[in-house]
Amino acid sequence: MSIKKITPVQGVVIFGLLSLMVFAILIASQFYLSYTEVTKAANSCFNIGGYPIIQKTGLEMTYFECVKN
């Protein structure tokens, strides 16, 4: 049984695909962490009888206020 050598083009394709997968995982984790941050803040506000006012820029929560009646 012989092991086939990887050509330079195949190496570039493999490296590109792995890089794309790592990039996609990092972006997905940022979306998830942003979602959990907003959800946690909003739920904490709802638990004390208020309603949240949230502003986001991209994946970052830039403003949060819990308004109580």
C-alpha positions as CSV (number, residue, x, y, z in Angstrom):
1,M,0.0,0.0,0.0
2,S,1.5,3.3,-1.0
3,I,0.7,6.8,0.3
4,K,0.0,9.3,-2.3
5,K,1.8,12.6,-2.0
6,I,-0.2,15.8,-1.8
7,T,0.4,18.2,-4.6
8,P,1.0,22.0,-3.9
9,V,-2.5,22.8,-5.3
10,Q,-4.1,20.2,-3.0
11,G,-2.2,21.6,-0.1
12,V,-3.4,25.1,-0.8
13,V,-7.0,23.9,-1.1
14,I,-6.8,21.9,2.1
15,F,-5.2,24.9,4.0
16,G,-7.9,27.2,2.6
17,L,-10.8,24.9,3.6
18,L,-9.3,24.5,7.1
19,S,-8.9,28.3,7.4
20,L,-12.4,28.9,6.3
21,M,-13.8,26.3,8.8
22,V,-11.8,28.0,11.7
23,F,-13.0,31.4,10.6
24,A,-16.7,30.2,10.4
25,I,-16.4,28.7,13.9
26,L,-15.0,31.9,15.3
27,I,-17.8,34.0,13.8
28,A,-20.4,31.6,15.0
29,S,-19.1,31.7,18.5
30,Q,-19.1,35.5,18.5
31,F,-22.8,35.4,17.4
32,Y,-23.6,32.9,20.1
33,L,-21.8,34.9,22.8
34,S,-23.5,38.1,21.7
35,Y,-26.9,36.4,21.8
36,T,-26.4,35.0,25.3
37,E,-25.2,38.3,26.6
38,V,-28.3,40.1,25.4
39,T,-30.6,37.3,26.5
40,K,-29.1,37.2,30.0
41,A,-29.4,40.9,30.4
42,A,-33.0,41.0,29.1
43,N,-34.1,38.1,31.3
44,S,-32.6,39.7,34.4
45,C,-34.5,42.8,33.6
46,F,-37.8,40.9,33.1
47,N,-37.2,39.0,36.4
48,I,-37.3,42.2,38.4
49,G,-40.5,43.4,36.6
50,G,-38.9,45.8,34.1
51,Y,-38.5,45.9,30.4
52,P,-35.1,46.2,28.7
53,I,-34.0,48.8,26.2
54,I,-31.1,47.4,24.3
55,Q,-29.0,48.9,21.4
56,K,-26.5,46.8,19.5
57,T,-23.9,47.7,17.0
58,G,-22.8,44.7,15.1
59,L,-22.2,42.0,17.7
60,E,-21.7,44.3,20.6
61,M,-24.3,45.5,23.0
62,T,-23.7,49.3,23.2
63,Y,-26.6,50.4,25.4
64,F,-28.7,48.7,28.0
65,E,-31.3,50.1,30.3
66,C,-33.9,48.3,32.4
67,V,-37.0,50.4,32.8
68,K,-39.2,49.6,35.8
69,N,-42.8,50.8,36.0
